[in-house]
């Protein structure tokens, strides 16, 4: 029998959309200082807008998952891209905090429509059983590839354009992702029993399962840590890191300021996560997904605690970025794969969407608390330690998950 191919048009098209989506999303932290400086806002103002974006992304994820399963994946992606681009364009004209807050709702819903919940469900259904975990890892890694280029691209564009113009450019980038849509033709791989079940039946069974609750709770810290770092790490490095040696290797390749180092740190995280996500997808086929998730959260906890306990230098920033990057989105193929393995493929997008809501509640708190506690204490140390604590919580909470398929019950 011919072995099913790993690289399919669906995987390639989904990877392109995720890469462009995350290249823009990962850049918002670079705009913290320019926007706050132009309007004279405290750090919490634009932080709240990014926090609202993350929360809207989480709320929108199960909605777009359900829309994709009801009306078709490609229609849901088109709606998401249009909302994403519209939110960016209108944000370029916003001059008050409440305007940014409101418009970031559209951006957040747009990210949901073009992000992991919809795309990973398409990739998962299009992949064979033996390739599914690795395919999810490759698709996740594509999002990291976008992160590699997103923050440095924003930093470079801000040297020549206003932040408003950069938002307009990024809106065009999002619309360009729609050229990959014709590749997203996923066959239906759900079992007959899964096809006969209603969405309500599947959701009711999952919500009654303690393992689903544990997966939901465990994804919270992932969102907290990732969103805080994406939104605040460039500013944190700019303000707290030691100076870049003007005669050193970093200066020789053009990284001469802490601001440039902060932007490149996000890129390094994304670069390391390309390997981390692919490896996590490969490992998820061979070992227990829940145990791998517990190890990833433990590794993040140790890395974050060690980083804040030592003096921050360009070297420690880069080392932390490499370590954190290897663990960054490695949780996504494992969490989405765990949901698909336990509850089936038919409503994977919706079920993963609800789990992802927990991720984005954590993201909201990570971004908002980052700005709020910064304004209170004058630095990011306190909110960083909160992240260490929630990481330890997630390492523990995955261990009781019962990792075995639940049988579909046809009506």
C-alpha positions as CSV (number, residue, x, y, z in Angstrom):
1,X,0.0,0.0,0.0
2,X,1.3,3.5,-0.9
3,X,2.4,5.5,2.1
4,X,0.4,8.7,2.6
5,X,2.4,11.9,1.8
6,X,3.3,14.2,4.6
7,X,3.5,17.4,2.5
8,X,0.1,18.0,1.0
9,X,-1.4,21.1,-0.7
10,X,-3.6,21.6,2.4
11,X,-0.5,21.6,4.7
12,X,1.4,24.0,2.4
13,X,-1.5,26.4,2.0
14,X,-2.3,26.3,5.7
15,X,1.3,27.0,6.6
16,X,1.4,30.1,4.3
17,X,-1.7,31.6,5.9
18,X,-0.4,30.9,9.4
19,X,3.0,32.4,8.6
20,X,1.5,35.6,7.3
21,X,-1.0,35.8,10.2
22,X,1.6,35.4,12.9
23,X,4.2,37.7,11.2
24,X,1.7,40.5,11.8
25,X,0.5,39.4,15.2
26,X,3.9,38.9,16.6
27,X,4.9,42.5,15.8
28,X,2.5,44.4,18.1
29,X,5.0,44.6,21.0
30,X,7.3,46.6,18.8
31,X,4.6,49.3,18.6
32,X,4.3,49.7,22.4
33,X,6.8,52.5,22.8
34,X,6.1,54.4,19.5
35,X,2.4,54.6,20.1
36,X,2.7,55.5,23.8
37,X,5.3,58.1,23.0
38,X,3.2,59.8,20.3
39,X,0.1,60.1,22.4
40,X,1.8,60.4,25.8
41,X,-0.1,57.4,27.1
42,X,1.0,55.3,30.1
43,X,2.1,51.8,29.1
44,X,-1.1,50.2,30.3
45,X,-3.2,51.9,27.6
46,X,-1.9,50.2,24.5
47,X,-1.2,47.1,26.6
48,X,-5.0,46.9,27.2
49,X,-5.7,47.2,23.5
50,X,-3.4,44.2,22.8
51,X,-4.9,42.3,25.8
52,X,-8.4,42.9,24.3
53,X,-7.1,41.6,21.0
54,X,-6.0,38.4,22.6
55,X,-9.3,38.0,24.5
56,X,-11.3,38.6,21.3
57,X,-9.0,36.1,19.5
58,X,-9.9,33.5,22.2
59,X,-13.7,34.3,22.1
60,X,-13.6,34.2,18.3
61,X,-11.8,30.9,18.1
62,X,-14.7,28.5,18.9
63,X,-17.0,30.7,16.9
64,X,-14.9,30.5,13.8
65,X,-14.3,26.8,14.4
66,X,-18.1,26.2,14.4
67,X,-18.5,28.5,11.4
68,X,-15.9,26.6,9.5
69,X,-17.5,23.2,10.3
70,X,-21.0,24.6,9.4
71,X,-20.3,26.7,6.3
72,X,-16.9,25.6,5.2
73,X,-13.3,26.4,6.1
74,X,-12.5,28.7,3.3
75,X,-15.5,31.0,3.9
76,X,-14.5,31.3,7.6
77,X,-10.9,32.2,6.6
78,X,-12.1,34.9,4.2
79,X,-14.3,36.5,6.8
80,X,-11.4,36.3,9.3
81,X,-8.9,37.9,6.8
82,X,-11.3,40.8,6.0
83,X,-11.9,41.5,9.7
84,X,-8.1,41.4,10.4
85,X,-7.3,43.8,7.6
86,X,-10.2,46.1,8.4
87,X,-9.1,46.3,12.1
88,X,-5.5,47.2,11.1
89,X,-6.6,49.9,8.6
90,X,-9.0,51.5,11.0
91,X,-6.5,51.3,13.9
92,X,-4.1,53.5,11.8
93,X,-6.6,56.3,12.2
94,X,-7.3,55.8,15.9
95,X,-6.2,58.5,18.3
96,X,-7.8,57.6,21.6
97,X,-7.3,54.5,23.8
98,X,-11.0,53.5,23.6
99,X,-10.7,53.5,19.8
100,X,-7.8,51.1,19.8
101,X,-9.5,48.9,22.3
102,X,-12.6,48.7,20.1
103,X,-10.7,48.0,16.9
104,X,-8.5,45.4,18.4
105,X,-11.7,43.3,18.8
106,X,-11.9,43.2,15.0
107,X,-8.2,42.3,14.8
108,X,-8.6,39.6,17.4
109,X,-11.5,38.0,15.6
110,X,-9.6,38.2,12.4
111,X,-6.6,36.4,13.9
112,X,-9.1,33.7,15.1
113,X,-10.5,33.3,11.6
114,X,-7.0,32.9,10.0
115,X,-5.2,31.2,12.9
116,X,-4.6,27.9,14.6
117,X,-8.2,26.9,15.4
118,X,-9.4,26.8,11.8
119,X,-6.2,26.0,10.0
120,X,-5.0,23.2,12.3
121,X,-8.5,21.5,12.0
122,X,-8.2,21.6,8.2
123,X,-4.6,20.2,8.4
124,X,-5.7,17.6,10.9
125,X,-8.6,16.3,8.8
126,X,-6.4,16.2,5.6
127,X,-3.6,14.3,7.3
128,X,-3.3,10.5,7.6
129,X,-3.3,9.0,11.1
130,X,0.5,8.4,10.9
131,X,1.3,11.9,9.7
132,X,-1.2,13.9,11.7
133,X,0.9,14.8,14.7
134,X,3.9,15.8,12.6
135,X,1.8,17.8,10.1
136,X,0.3,19.8,13.0
137,X,3.8,20.5,14.2
138,X,4.9,21.7,10.8
139,X,1.8,24.0,10.5
140,X,2.6,25.4,14.0
141,X,6.2,25.9,13.0
142,X,5.0,28.0,10.0
143,X,3.4,30.4,12.5
144,X,6.8,30.6,14.2
145,X,8.4,31.4,10.8
146,X,6.1,34.4,10.6
147,X,7.2,35.4,14.1
148,X,10.9,35.3,12.9
149,X,10.2,38.0,10.4
150,X,7.3,39.9,11.9
151,X,9.0,41.9,14.7
152,X,12.2,42.8,12.8
153,X,10.1,43.7,9.8
154,X,8.1,46.1,11.9
155,X,11.2,47.5,13.5
156,X,12.8,48.1,10.1
157,X,9.6,49.6,8.6
158,X,9.3,52.0,11.5
159,X,12.7,53.5,10.6
160,X,11.1,54.7,7.3
161,X,7.4,55.0,7.9
162,X,5.0,56.0,10.7
163,X,3.4,53.3,12.8
164,X,0.1,54.2,11.0
165,X,1.6,53.4,7.6
166,X,3.1,50.1,8.9
167,X,-0.4,49.1,10.0
168,X,-1.7,49.7,6.5
169,X,1.2,47.7,5.0
170,X,0.4,44.8,7.3
171,X,-3.3,44.9,6.3
172,X,-2.2,44.2,2.7
173,X,0.0,41.3,3.9
174,X,-3.1,39.7,5.6
175,X,-5.2,40.1,2.5
176,X,-2.4,38.5,0.4
177,X,-2.7,35.3,2.5
178,X,-6.0,34.6,0.7
179,X,-4.1,33.6,-2.4
180,X,-3.4,30.3,-0.6
181,X,-7.1,29.5,-0.2
182,X,-7.4,27.3,-3.3
183,X,-5.0,24.8,-1.7
184,X,-7.3,24.2,1.3
185,X,-9.4,21.3,0.1
186,X,-9.5,18.9,3.0
187,X,-11.1,15.5,2.6
188,X,-13.5,14.4,5.4
189,X,-11.6,11.8,7.5
190,X,-14.1,11.6,10.4
191,X,-15.6,8.2,11.2
192,X,-19.2,7.3,10.3
193,X,-20.1,7.5,14.0
194,X,-18.5,10.9,14.3
195,X,-20.4,12.2,11.3
196,X,-23.7,11.1,12.7
197,X,-23.2,12.9,16.0
198,X,-24.3,16.5,16.4
199,X,-22.0,19.2,17.5
200,X,-24.1,19.6,20.7
201,X,-23.7,16.0,21.6
202,X,-19.9,16.1,21.2
203,X,-19.5,19.3,23.1
204,X,-21.7,18.1,25.9
205,X,-19.7,14.9,26.3
206,X,-16.4,16.8,26.2
207,X,-17.5,19.4,28.8
208,X,-18.5,16.6,31.2
209,X,-15.1,15.0,30.9
210,X,-12.7,16.0,33.6
211,X,-9.8,15.6,31.2
212,X,-11.2,18.2,28.9
213,X,-11.4,20.6,31.8
214,X,-7.8,19.9,32.7
215,X,-6.6,20.5,29.2
216,X,-8.6,23.8,29.2
217,X,-7.0,24.9,32.5
218,X,-3.5,23.8,31.4
219,X,-3.5,25.9,28.3
220,X,-4.1,29.1,30.4
221,X,-0.4,29.6,31.3
222,X,0.7,29.1,27.7
223,X,-1.3,32.1,26.6
224,X,-0.2,34.1,29.6
225,X,3.5,33.6,29.0
226,X,3.4,33.9,25.2
227,X,1.3,37.0,25.0
228,X,3.2,38.8,27.7
229,X,6.5,38.1,26.0
230,X,5.2,39.0,22.6
231,X,3.7,42.3,23.8
232,X,6.2,43.4,26.4
233,X,9.5,41.6,26.0
234,X,10.9,44.1,23.4
235,X,10.1,47.0,25.8
236,X,11.4,45.0,28.7
237,X,14.7,44.3,27.0
238,X,14.9,48.0,25.9
239,X,14.6,49.3,29.4
240,X,16.1,46.6,31.6
241,X,18.9,45.0,29.6
242,X,22.6,46.0,29.8
243,X,24.1,47.9,26.9
244,X,25.1,46.2,23.7
245,X,28.9,46.1,23.4
246,X,29.7,48.5,20.5
247,X,32.7,46.4,19.5
248,X,31.0,43.0,19.9
249,X,29.5,40.5,17.5
250,X,25.9,41.9,17.9
251,X,27.0,45.4,16.9
252,X,28.9,43.9,14.0
253,X,25.7,42.5,12.5
254,X,23.7,45.7,13.1
255,X,22.2,45.1,16.5
256,X,23.5,48.2,18.3
257,X,20.8,49.2,20.7
258,X,18.6,47.4,23.3
259,X,15.6,48.3,21.2
260,X,17.0,46.4,18.2
261,X,17.9,43.5,20.6
262,X,14.3,43.4,21.9
263,X,12.9,43.1,18.4
264,X,15.5,40.4,17.4
265,X,14.8,38.5,20.5
266,X,11.2,37.9,19.3
267,X,12.7,36.7,16.0
268,X,15.1,34.3,17.8
269,X,12.2,32.9,19.8
270,X,10.3,32.3,16.5
271,X,13.4,30.7,14.8
272,X,14.0,28.3,17.7
273,X,10.3,27.4,17.8
274,X,10.4,26.2,14.2
275,X,12.5,23.3,15.3
276,X,10.6,23.0,18.6
277,X,7.2,22.8,17.1
278,X,8.3,20.2,14.5
279,X,10.0,18.1,17.1
280,X,7.0,18.3,19.4
281,X,4.8,17.1,16.5
282,X,7.2,14.2,15.8
283,X,7.4,13.3,19.5
284,X,3.6,13.4,19.9
285,X,3.2,10.4,17.6
286,X,5.7,8.4,19.7
287,X,5.2,9.3,23.3
288,X,2.4,10.5,25.7
289,X,1.2,13.9,24.6
290,X,0.1,14.9,28.2
291,X,3.6,14.0,29.6
292,X,5.3,15.9,26.9
293,X,3.1,18.9,27.7
294,X,4.0,18.7,31.4
295,X,7.7,18.6,30.5
296,X,7.4,21.6,28.2
297,X,5.7,23.7,30.9
298,X,8.3,22.6,33.5
299,X,11.0,23.6,31.1
300,X,9.4,27.0,30.6
301,X,9.1,27.5,34.4
302,X,12.7,26.8,35.0
303,X,13.9,29.0,32.1
304,X,11.8,31.9,33.2
305,X,12.9,31.7,36.8
306,X,16.5,31.5,35.9
307,X,16.3,34.4,33.5
308,X,14.8,36.9,36.1
309,X,17.2,35.8,38.8
310,X,20.4,36.8,36.9
311,X,21.4,40.2,35.6
312,X,19.9,40.8,32.2
313,X,22.6,41.1,29.5
314,X,22.4,40.7,25.7
315,X,23.8,37.2,26.2
316,X,21.2,36.1,28.7
317,X,18.4,37.7,26.5
318,X,19.6,35.6,23.5
319,X,20.0,32.4,25.6
320,X,16.6,32.8,27.1
321,X,15.1,33.5,23.7
322,X,16.6,30.3,22.3
323,X,15.4,28.1,25.2
324,X,11.9,29.7,25.4
325,X,11.6,29.5,21.6
326,X,12.2,25.8,21.6
327,X,9.3,25.4,24.0
328,X,7.2,28.3,22.6
329,X,4.5,26.8,20.4
330,X,5.5,23.2,21.0
331,X,2.4,23.0,23.1
332,X,0.1,23.7,20.2
333,X,0.5,20.5,18.1
334,X,0.4,18.4,21.3
335,X,-2.7,20.1,22.7
336,X,-4.6,20.1,19.4
337,X,-3.4,16.6,18.7
338,X,-4.6,15.5,22.2
339,X,-8.0,17.0,21.6
340,X,-8.3,15.2,18.2
341,X,-7.0,11.9,19.7
342,X,-9.5,11.9,22.6
343,X,-12.6,13.5,21.0
344,X,-12.2,12.8,17.3
345,X,-11.8,14.9,14.1
346,X,-15.3,15.9,13.2
347,X,-15.6,18.9,15.6
348,X,-11.9,19.3,16.3
349,X,-12.0,23.0,15.3
350,X,-14.7,23.8,17.8
351,X,-13.4,21.7,20.6
352,X,-9.9,23.1,20.2
353,X,-11.4,26.5,19.9
354,X,-12.9,26.3,23.4
355,X,-9.6,25.0,24.8
356,X,-7.9,27.9,23.0
357,X,-10.3,30.3,24.8
358,X,-8.5,29.4,28.0
359,X,-5.2,30.2,26.3
360,X,-6.4,33.6,25.3
361,X,-7.9,34.4,28.7
362,X,-4.3,33.8,30.0
363,X,-3.1,36.0,27.1
364,X,-5.4,38.8,28.1
365,X,-4.1,38.8,31.7
366,X,-0.5,38.5,30.6
367,X,-0.6,41.5,28.4
368,X,-2.9,43.6,30.6
369,X,-1.1,42.8,33.8
370,X,2.2,43.5,32.1
371,X,1.2,47.1,31.4
372,X,-0.7,47.5,34.7
373,X,2.0,46.2,37.0
374,X,4.6,48.1,35.0
375,X,2.9,51.4,35.7
376,X,2.6,50.5,39.4
377,X,6.1,49.1,40.0
378,X,8.1,50.7,37.2
379,X,9.4,47.4,35.8
380,X,8.2,43.9,34.7
381,X,9.6,41.8,37.6
382,X,6.4,41.2,39.4
383,X,4.3,40.2,36.4
384,X,7.2,37.9,35.3
385,X,7.1,36.0,38.6
386,X,3.3,35.5,38.1
387,X,4.2,33.8,34.8
388,X,6.6,31.5,36.5
389,X,3.8,30.4,38.9
390,X,1.2,29.7,36.3
391,X,3.8,27.7,34.3
392,X,4.3,25.5,37.2
393,X,0.6,25.0,37.6
394,X,0.2,23.9,34.0
395,X,3.1,21.4,34.4
396,X,1.1,19.7,37.2
397,X,-2.4,19.9,35.8
398,X,-1.7,17.9,32.7
399,X,-0.6,14.8,34.5
400,X,-4.1,13.5,35.5
401,X,-5.5,13.8,31.9
402,X,-6.8,10.4,30.7
403,X,-5.2,10.0,27.3
404,X,-7.5,7.6,25.5
405,X,-10.1,8.0,22.8
406,X,-13.7,8.5,23.7
407,X,-16.0,6.5,21.5
408,X,-18.5,8.3,19.4
409,X,-22.1,7.6,20.1
410,X,-24.3,7.8,17.0
411,X,-27.8,9.0,17.5
